[in-house]
Amino acid sequence: MIGCGALITRSSETTRKIPISMSPRTTPVRVDRTLGSVGWASAAFYPNDGDALAATARMSFRLARTATVSAAVYWRTTLVRTIWTNRRLGAGAHTWTWNGRTNAGAFAGPGTYTLRVTARSGIGTTVLARDILVDAYAVSLSAASVRAGQTLTVTLIPTEAPSGAPAVTFKQPGRAAVRRTATALGGGRYRVSFVVAKGSAGTATVTITGRDSRGGTNTTSRPVAVR
C-alpha cells in the first residue's frame, strides 16, 4: 500500500521511497480590466444603397486607465478598415463611426465584419472583438443543405425600416423560381417557407427583395445546397 505523500518505486535491484511535497502554493493572478464595454450601437447597417437609412455604424468602448490603443475592422483575417494604430487614449469612453468604406475608399461588400480593439497599458494587453453585419437583411436559414421534399424556412430581419413585407425567391437548379411574400412575425422579423422540389442537385439561391421606408430597393441573397 502506498501512503499519502510518498511514492514507492521498485526495480529489480532496489526499492526506494520518494517523498512528495503536499504544501499548498499561492499564485497571484492579475486581472486586466483596462479595456471594456466594446460594442456596436446596432447589430447591422447597410450603407451600400447610398441613402441615409442605416448608413453608418458607431462603435464604442471604455478605458479604465490611459492606454495605447489599436483598432481595426476585419473580414475574417483580412484587414478592411484601419481605425487607430498605437494611439494614446485617456481613461473614459471613446467612439468611432464607420461609414462602411474600406481603406481603399470602396464600400465593403455584404457580410459579417469584426471590430478588434487592442489596449496596452502598464498592466498588460487586452484584445476584445465584436461583430457587425453589413447587409440589407439579416437572414437565417433552417438548413444550409436540403433535399427534395424538405421544407426550407427563411427568417429575415430588414436592416432598414421597410415600407412593406419583402418578397423572397427560391431558385433551384433547372427549375423555375418560386416567389413568395414573407409573413410578418412581429418585432421586425419576417418568415417564409418553401418545399424543395425534385430536380438536379446543385446550388439553389434564396433572394430577398424589398423597399425601405424611403422607397429604395434593398436586396440580398444566400446559397443553399440541394442534394
Number of C-alpha atoms within 10 A of each C-alpha: 4 8 7 9 10 13 12 12 10 9 7 5 5 7 9 10 11 10 11 10 8 9 5 6 6 5 6 6 6 8 8 15 14 20 25 18 11 21 21 19 13 14 14 25 26 28 24 20 16 11 13 11 17 20 17 18 21 14 17 16 17 18 20 14 16 17 23 17 23 18 21 17 24 18 16 11 9 10 14 20 20 14 18 15 12 13 13 14 15 15 13 12 14 13 12 14 13 16 18 21 16 17 13 9 10 10 17 21 16 18 13 15 22 19 22 18 23 19 24 19 16 11 13 13 16 16 15 16 14 15 17 20 19 25 25 28 25 19 19 14 17 12 13 12 16 18 16 14 11 13 15 19 15 20 19 23 20 25 22 23 14 19 13 13 18 25 17 25 19 25 19 23 14 11 13 9 13 13 15 14 18 21 15 17 11 7 7 12 16 19 20 18 18 17 15 18 14 13 14 13 15 13 15 21 17 20 16 25 17 22 19 20 13 13 11 16 13 21 18 16 18 15 15 20 15 21 13
